[in-house]
């Protein structure tokens, strides 16, 4: 299994896109990674955009960027709620600063903007938040997956296969 010994965080908040959380969760486990669902609060249950709940294994303030190899941020409306929690934003910023994989899909670019990590980066997202990412200093590209250093972005659930191939490929080659 290509990701044995690797650890990933998937962020959760209310109104997350179920496809963008569940597909990475199981695909990374299938590849051998240990996956932790992190919310604002340990044990909190967050309803998805279509009603499917997920419970946080840990709270953002209880985990350290140094303990993980990647953070995956699903879209839906959750990123707008995630960025209201300083510990969640700090975790994303810390993962990026540590050279860890930071992966965002759909509306998750809002978290990247709030973490202040987009200046000079090439990214993609759901088209509706393009202006937000450009105003945060990114160059926006309409492509299924964009990889710029340790930053991996995709547009919609349709891009999940390419998104996960990029994440797994980057995690395999990253130190940690």
PADO-969671 format. One record per residue (C-alpha): residue number from 1; x, y, z. Coordinates in nm, 3 decimals. Last residue first. Layout:
BEGIN
SITE, NUM, X, Y, Z
...
This chain:
BEGIN
SITE, 176, 0.732, 1.271, 0.666
SITE, 175, 0.904, 1.348, 0.340
SITE, 174, 0.683, 1.388, 0.037
SITE, 173, 0.703, 1.154, -0.264
SITE, 172, 0.412, 0.926, -0.179
SITE, 171, 0.205, 1.220, -0.048
SITE, 170, 0.243, 1.402, -0.382
SITE, 169, 0.126, 1.101, -0.584
SITE, 168, -0.160, 1.034, -0.343
SITE, 167, -0.279, 1.395, -0.363
SITE, 166, -0.246, 1.413, -0.743
SITE, 165, -0.429, 1.083, -0.798
SITE, 164, -0.691, 1.203, -0.547
SITE, 163, -0.763, 1.523, -0.739
SITE, 162, -0.766, 1.344, -1.077
SITE, 161, -1.030, 1.098, -0.948
SITE, 160, -1.221, 1.376, -0.764
SITE, 159, -1.261, 1.605, -1.067
SITE, 158, -1.634, 1.536, -1.116
SITE, 157, -1.678, 1.633, -0.749
SITE, 156, -1.592, 1.992, -0.849
SITE, 155, -1.303, 2.230, -0.921
SITE, 154, -0.968, 2.092, -0.804
SITE, 153, -0.670, 2.220, -0.606
SITE, 152, -0.334, 2.083, -0.492
SITE, 151, -0.080, 2.298, -0.303
SITE, 150, 0.254, 2.135, -0.213
SITE, 149, 0.430, 2.294, -0.511
SITE, 148, 0.162, 2.420, -0.746
SITE, 147, -0.064, 2.134, -0.856
SITE, 146, -0.380, 2.216, -1.051
SITE, 145, -0.652, 1.958, -1.102
SITE, 144, -0.951, 1.945, -1.333
SITE, 143, -0.848, 2.267, -1.514
SITE, 142, -0.985, 2.622, -1.535
SITE, 141, -0.679, 2.813, -1.410
SITE, 140, -0.683, 3.089, -1.146
SITE, 139, -0.361, 3.280, -1.071
SITE, 138, -0.365, 3.351, -0.700
SITE, 137, -0.324, 3.678, -0.512
SITE, 136, -0.617, 3.677, -0.266
SITE, 135, -0.815, 3.886, -0.519
SITE, 134, -0.764, 3.602, -0.769
SITE, 133, -0.896, 3.352, -0.515
SITE, 132, -1.208, 3.555, -0.438
SITE, 131, -1.266, 3.623, -0.809
SITE, 130, -1.261, 3.250, -0.890
SITE, 129, -1.517, 3.172, -0.617
SITE, 128, -1.806, 3.102, -0.857
SITE, 127, -1.589, 2.893, -1.090
SITE, 126, -1.553, 2.605, -0.843
SITE, 125, -1.181, 2.596, -0.782
SITE, 124, -0.845, 2.614, -0.958
SITE, 123, -0.502, 2.722, -0.841
SITE, 122, -0.167, 2.871, -0.945
SITE, 121, 0.009, 3.039, -0.653
SITE, 120, 0.165, 3.389, -0.641
SITE, 119, -0.022, 3.488, -0.326
SITE, 118, -0.248, 3.201, -0.224
SITE, 117, -0.136, 3.112, 0.129
SITE, 116, -0.318, 3.372, 0.341
SITE, 115, -0.500, 3.116, 0.555
SITE, 114, -0.830, 3.291, 0.477
SITE, 113, -0.758, 3.260, 0.105
SITE, 112, -0.674, 2.891, 0.139
SITE, 111, -0.993, 2.838, 0.341
SITE, 110, -1.200, 3.008, 0.068
SITE, 109, -1.034, 2.777, -0.183
SITE, 108, -1.245, 2.504, -0.024
SITE, 107, -1.536, 2.612, -0.250
SITE, 106, -1.462, 2.329, -0.499
SITE, 105, -1.164, 2.124, -0.386
SITE, 104, -0.868, 2.197, -0.160
SITE, 103, -0.551, 1.997, -0.101
SITE, 102, -0.263, 2.108, 0.122
SITE, 101, 0.024, 1.859, 0.110
SITE, 100, 0.287, 1.938, 0.372
SITE, 99, 0.567, 2.190, 0.315
SITE, 98, 0.563, 2.293, 0.681
SITE, 97, 0.431, 2.640, 0.597
SITE, 96, 0.142, 2.481, 0.409
SITE, 95, 0.051, 2.250, 0.697
SITE, 94, 0.080, 2.540, 0.940
SITE, 93, -0.150, 2.763, 0.733
SITE, 92, -0.408, 2.485, 0.708
SITE, 91, -0.388, 2.420, 1.083
SITE, 90, -0.404, 2.794, 1.158
SITE, 89, -0.726, 2.824, 0.955
SITE, 88, -0.881, 2.538, 1.153
SITE, 87, -0.760, 2.683, 1.485
SITE, 86, -0.897, 3.026, 1.396
SITE, 85, -1.249, 2.893, 1.346
SITE, 84, -1.459, 3.118, 1.118
SITE, 83, -1.270, 2.977, 0.821
SITE, 82, -1.441, 2.643, 0.869
SITE, 81, -1.792, 2.789, 0.829
SITE, 80, -1.723, 2.938, 0.484
SITE, 79, -1.529, 2.621, 0.403
SITE, 78, -1.838, 2.412, 0.486
SITE, 77, -2.060, 2.553, 0.210
SITE, 76, -1.981, 2.265, -0.020
SITE, 75, -1.611, 2.210, -0.046
SITE, 74, -1.380, 1.952, 0.104
SITE, 73, -1.043, 2.047, 0.255
SITE, 72, -0.778, 1.778, 0.253
SITE, 71, -0.478, 1.816, 0.483
SITE, 70, -0.163, 1.618, 0.423
SITE, 69, 0.145, 1.462, 0.585
SITE, 68, 0.036, 1.492, 0.947
SITE, 67, 0.195, 1.525, 1.294
SITE, 66, 0.376, 1.855, 1.226
SITE, 65, 0.045, 2.024, 1.145
SITE, 64, -0.058, 1.972, 1.506
SITE, 63, -0.390, 1.847, 1.634
SITE, 62, -0.594, 1.941, 1.942
SITE, 61, -0.699, 2.292, 1.831
SITE, 60, -0.856, 2.151, 1.517
SITE, 59, -1.078, 1.920, 1.720
SITE, 58, -1.041, 1.545, 1.678
SITE, 57, -1.228, 1.242, 1.545
SITE, 56, -1.497, 1.473, 1.411
SITE, 55, -1.832, 1.311, 1.341
SITE, 54, -1.983, 1.303, 0.992
SITE, 53, -2.351, 1.341, 0.910
SITE, 52, -2.519, 1.283, 0.571
SITE, 51, -2.779, 1.558, 0.518
SITE, 50, -2.727, 1.651, 0.152
SITE, 49, -2.492, 1.944, 0.227
SITE, 48, -2.338, 1.741, 0.506
SITE, 47, -2.438, 1.750, 0.869
SITE, 46, -2.154, 1.796, 1.120
SITE, 45, -2.131, 1.589, 1.436
SITE, 44, -1.906, 1.718, 1.711
SITE, 43, -1.688, 1.457, 1.880
SITE, 42, -1.380, 1.677, 1.881
SITE, 41, -1.461, 2.043, 1.807
SITE, 40, -1.379, 2.270, 1.514
SITE, 39, -1.366, 1.962, 1.298
SITE, 38, -1.096, 1.713, 1.212
SITE, 37, -1.158, 1.379, 1.045
SITE, 36, -0.843, 1.170, 1.082
SITE, 35, -0.713, 0.944, 0.805
SITE, 34, -0.434, 0.687, 0.841
SITE, 33, -0.297, 0.625, 0.495
SITE, 32, -0.279, 0.280, 0.335
SITE, 31, -0.395, 0.352, -0.022
SITE, 30, -0.743, 0.223, 0.065
SITE, 29, -0.744, 0.463, 0.359
SITE, 28, -0.667, 0.750, 0.120
SITE, 27, -0.950, 0.642, -0.113
SITE, 26, -1.192, 0.602, 0.179
SITE, 25, -1.156, 0.953, 0.319
SITE, 24, -1.094, 1.113, -0.022
SITE, 23, -1.432, 0.985, -0.152
SITE, 22, -1.614, 1.066, 0.173
SITE, 21, -1.516, 1.431, 0.206
SITE, 20, -1.561, 1.566, -0.148
SITE, 19, -1.858, 1.341, -0.218
SITE, 18, -2.036, 1.457, 0.099
SITE, 17, -1.998, 1.827, 0.021
SITE, 16, -1.967, 1.994, 0.362
SITE, 15, -2.278, 2.170, 0.496
SITE, 14, -2.157, 2.184, 0.856
SITE, 13, -1.786, 2.154, 0.914
SITE, 12, -1.526, 1.890, 0.841
SITE, 11, -1.154, 1.894, 0.763
SITE, 10, -0.982, 1.584, 0.633
SITE, 9, -0.647, 1.518, 0.800
SITE, 8, -0.393, 1.280, 0.654
SITE, 7, -0.131, 1.044, 0.792
SITE, 6, 0.135, 0.846, 0.606
SITE, 5, 0.290, 0.527, 0.744
SITE, 4, 0.162, 0.313, 0.459
SITE, 3, 0.075, 0.543, 0.167
SITE, 2, 0.157, 0.316, -0.130
SITE, 1, 0.000, 0.000, 0.000
